[in-house]
Amino acid sequence: MQAIRPATENDLPVLQDIERAAGKPFADIGMTAVADDDPPPLDTLREFLRAGRAWVYADDADRPIGYLILGIVDGDAHVDQVSVDPVYAGNRIGKRLIDHAVYWAKAQGLPAMTLTTFTDVAWNGPYYERLGFRYLTAAQETRGLREIRAAEAANGLDQWPRACMRAELVGWVFD
């Protein structure tokens, strides 16, 4: 049975494989630097696991085919990464993982969820906008979000249009 469950230590290398696979479609649209970017290191994934904020969507054999790691930035839940193996694209796995993170964040009393994304990539900004996220202006970005954006820029991600987004959890529409 396919299900969302907490990630385990044994899942972490699989999450890196998912990240590599999820990056490949970026090469098809000329974003080879994104496609070639290394996945999060095991130590980084392990930090989310230990904090209880790493979840996987597992297939019928309990093998992860998608994952989400969630940070806390300035009192809001922050999607640090959500990735799905492209073989399973279009099955709303990413949406289910985000819904799961929203349930968790609401249970913690957090008011909103944020993320950073590419604005002109169909499966990034436009996708999140359809889910209920809205773009933030530079003036609306919190200190923590500005720090994340600065780190992204330092890593070369600003070669393409990028922005912060936010969704209020009160009005979130679940699948």
C-alpha positions in Angstrom: 0.0 0.0 0.0 1.4 3.4 -0.9 1.7 5.7 2.0 3.5 8.6 3.6 5.6 7.7 6.5 8.6 9.2 8.4 11.9 8.7 6.7 14.3 6.3 8.2 18.1 6.2 8.2 18.1 3.5 5.5 16.0 5.8 3.3 18.5 8.6 3.2 20.6 7.3 0.2 17.4 6.6 -1.7 16.3 10.3 -1.1 19.6 11.4 -2.7 18.8 9.1 -5.7 15.3 10.7 -5.9 16.9 14.1 -5.9 19.3 13.2 -8.7 16.4 11.8 -10.8 14.2 14.8 -10.0 16.9 17.1 -11.2 17.3 15.6 -14.6 14.3 17.3 -16.2 16.0 20.7 -15.5 18.6 19.8 -18.1 15.8 19.5 -20.7 15.0 23.2 -20.2 18.6 24.4 -20.3 19.1 24.5 -16.5 22.0 22.0 -16.5 23.6 23.5 -13.4 20.4 22.6 -11.4 20.3 19.2 -13.0 23.9 18.6 -12.1 23.6 19.9 -8.5 24.4 17.5 -5.8 21.6 16.2 -3.6 21.5 17.2 0.0 24.3 15.5 2.0 23.4 12.6 4.2 24.2 14.7 7.3 21.7 17.4 6.2 19.0 14.8 5.6 19.8 13.2 8.9 19.2 16.5 10.7 15.7 16.7 9.3 15.1 13.0 10.2 16.2 13.6 13.8 14.0 16.6 14.0 11.0 14.5 12.9 10.5 16.6 9.7 11.5 14.2 7.0 8.8 12.2 5.2 8.7 9.8 2.3 6.0 8.7 0.0 6.6 4.9 -0.3 5.5 2.6 -3.1 3.9 -0.8 -2.6 7.2 -2.3 -1.7 7.8 0.5 0.9 10.6 2.0 -1.2 10.5 5.9 -1.2 9.5 7.4 -4.5 9.1 11.0 -3.2 10.1 12.9 -0.1 9.7 16.2 1.7 12.0 17.8 4.3 10.6 20.6 6.3 12.4 23.4 8.1 11.2 26.1 10.5 12.0 29.6 9.3 10.9 32.7 11.3 8.1 30.8 12.9 6.7 29.3 9.7 7.0 25.8 8.3 9.4 26.0 5.3 9.6 23.4 2.5 13.3 22.9 2.3 12.9 20.3 -0.4 10.1 18.3 -2.0 11.1 15.9 -4.8 9.4 13.0 -6.6 11.0 10.5 -8.9 10.0 11.7 -12.4 8.8 8.2 -13.3 5.8 8.9 -10.9 5.2 12.6 -12.0 1.6 13.5 -12.4 0.3 11.3 -9.6 -0.1 14.2 -7.0 2.6 12.6 -4.8 4.2 16.1 -4.2 0.8 17.5 -3.3 0.2 14.7 -0.8 3.6 15.2 0.8 2.9 18.9 1.1 -0.6 18.2 2.6 1.1 15.9 5.1 3.6 18.7 6.0 0.6 21.2 6.3 -1.1 18.8 8.8 2.1 18.6 10.8 2.6 22.4 10.7 -1.0 23.1 11.8 -0.6 20.6 14.7 2.5 22.6 15.8 0.5 25.8 15.7 2.5 27.3 12.8 0.5 29.9 10.8 2.0 29.5 7.3 4.3 27.5 5.0 7.0 29.1 2.9 9.4 27.9 0.2 11.7 29.2 -2.5 11.3 28.3 -6.1 12.0 29.0 -9.7 9.3 31.2 -11.0 9.4 30.2 -14.7 9.6 26.4 -14.3 6.2 24.8 -14.7 6.7 22.2 -12.0 8.0 24.9 -9.6 6.4 28.4 -9.0 3.4 28.0 -11.2 2.7 24.6 -9.6 2.9 26.0 -6.1 0.7 28.9 -7.1 -2.0 26.4 -8.2 -1.7 24.8 -4.7 -2.4 28.0 -2.9 1.1 29.6 -2.4 1.5 33.3 -3.3 4.7 35.1 -4.3 6.2 37.4 -1.8 7.7 40.7 -2.7 11.2 41.5 -1.4 9.7 43.7 1.3 7.5 40.8 2.5 10.4 38.4 2.9 11.4 37.6 6.5 15.0 37.8 7.6 15.3 34.0 7.4 13.9 33.9 3.9 16.3 36.6 2.8 19.2 34.5 4.3 18.0 31.5 2.3 17.8 33.5 -0.9 21.3 34.9 -0.3 22.7 31.4 0.1 20.9 30.3 -3.1 22.3 33.3 -5.0 25.8 32.5 -3.7 25.3 28.9 -5.1 24.4 30.3 -8.5 20.6 29.6 -8.5 19.8 33.2 -9.4 20.9 32.5 -13.0 17.1 31.9 -13.4 14.2 33.9 -11.9 13.6 32.8 -8.4 11.3 33.9 -5.5 9.9 33.1 -2.1 6.3 31.9 -1.7 4.0 31.6 1.2 0.7 29.9 2.0 -1.5 30.6 5.0 -2.4 27.3 6.6 -5.9 28.4 7.7 -7.2 28.3 4.2 -5.2 25.3 2.9 -7.2 23.0 0.6 -6.3 19.3 1.1 -6.7 16.6 -1.5 
